[in-house]
Amino acid sequence: MNNRILIVDDDHEHADNLAYFFRLLDEERGEKFDILGRGQPRRPCRLVPYRQDCPVKFLKFFEAAHFSGRRYPLCIVDMIMKDESGLLDQLRGVTVSRRVREIDPEIHIVIATIKPDLDGEAICREVGGSTHFFQTPFFSPEQEEAFVLKVHELVDEWNGRH
């Protein structure tokens, strides 16, 4: 079973954004949520996140990994990141996600953003494939649980096909 997931977010000033995803997805945090949906809060195996904080380096890494046979079931992408020139790009996550989709059409992509005025459905259609959109931060344990459940569901689905 492949439980390695990717997280790409270049916000060094708010590094807690990446740490937040790690906390939500680590094994101990999983005890809080009923991941299996049967009153059993533990999952049989944990997710192993791999963090990258530079979208350009991430895409090089991802392409090399993919073509060497290393596959990943899921990638979490922050929407707002810097472009190659170092300027803040409000839609950089879409560009990164489209390139990830070109490299591996089977990977699940989760786009997360604090930007409140985006049309998540339109972004998912633009990226294509299995793309999901979450508005962050989560304001309740129920929103956190929905995110964690979705990530596990997508990883399980991918593993069922491979």
HELIX and SHEET records of a PDB file:
HELIX    1   1 ASP A   16  LEU A   25  1                                  10    
HELIX    2   2 ARG A   29  GLU A   31  5                                   3    
HELIX    3   3 PRO A   55  PHE A   67  1                                  13    
HELIX    4   4 ARG A   92  ILE A  103  1                                  12    
HELIX    5   5 GLY A  120  VAL A  127  1                                   8    
HELIX    6   6 PRO A  141  ARG A  161  1                                  21    
SHEET    1   A 5 VAL A  48  GLN A  52  0                                        
SHEET    2   A 5 ARG A   4  VAL A   8  1                                        
SHEET    3   A 5 LEU A  74  ASP A  78  1                                        
SHEET    4   A 5 HIS A 108  THR A 113  1                                        
SHEET    5   A 5 THR A 131  GLN A 135  1                                        
SHEET    1   B 2 MET A  81  LYS A  82  0                                        
SHEET    2   B 2 LEU A  88  ASP A  89 -1                                        
END                                                                             
